[in-house]
């Protein structure tokens, strides 16, 4: 296994100084404040409570999931890795057959008045399954290190892509590739192969874009030139930049952030939570938020450095990949560096399934730390 992960001492120092619960509660509290501001004009039409109070409920439920996942030995959880993964695939099949449609995508399962997104669960079970597979697989070579886990991963990726949920499907694939690159002794060859595919991708655009929905292709084209359709597909990208810019140095405050409050910025409490936060708190607030994320991820790295076995290390790698990719892509798309693909900002964006599963995987991370300390 690649040993680069264990070389840094900075992550370990931060792990000892900054508690994971304190960091995630601080970030999620900022998220609740941001949702309170961004959803004031729409909360009256969204059911039994304003969005920010619903988010408080999801954080409390997430806290219970955090405690449960931190207490249950991840080695015992690993025994059921394949069962959990198969169950998550079955949920994705049910979504494909009987799921609830929203905005042209069929991503949700409804149980009475409660709805949840199985693709968020599938990302977590993928990490648990891969940690189990690689920690018990001693054979090397491309078949055992890439082909077999690729076959295990592909059904979930395909089912998520068909919903369609391009953002989650890309996250799912990224997590798989991150873990495979970490455990594989042939990292250079695979990297060259991936770069080669990216180089020929523009020439294959017409053929590859066929299975994409029309709105997905329009989003990619709008990313390349949002001013070509400023009132249509380029609207979100342009309004996001305007909201971020209007925050200036110190922000417009919770009650003065007109871009998000007056709904010029669509989805300021979900996909564009970073834009809404930047408008409310300005450049200084963004620096604080990014510093908190930095502390969180360096603390996660510290846990990985000191995990007592390969299963724990791979779990930390997968969890870091999920949250890191979502953070990178969400901020990238809000500032115009990446296409808009609907990936939430970890611990900040409104959403029940996403919030609970984020708390759950961070509880699993703390689990890895605790087993090292008390085993």
Secondary structure, 3 states (H helix, E strand, C coil): CCCHHHCCCHHHHHHHHCCHHHHHHHHHHHHHHHHHHHCCCCHHHCCCCCHHHHHHHHHHHHHHHHHHHHHCCHHHHHCCHHHHHHHHHHHHHHHHHHCEEECCEEEEEEECCEEECHHHHHHHHHHHHHHHHHHHCCCCCHHHHHHHHHHHHHHHHHHHHCCCCHHHHHHHHHHHHHHHHHHCCCHHHHHHHHHHHHHHHHHHHHHHHHHCCHHHHHHHHHHHCHHHHCCCCCHHHHHHHHHHHHCCCCCCCCCCCHHHHCCCCCCCCCCCHHHHHHHHHHHHHHHHHHHHHHHHHHHHHHHHHCCCCHHHHHHHHHHHHHHHHHHHHHHHHHCCCCCCCCCCCCCCCCCHHHHHHHHHHHHHHHHHHHHHHHC
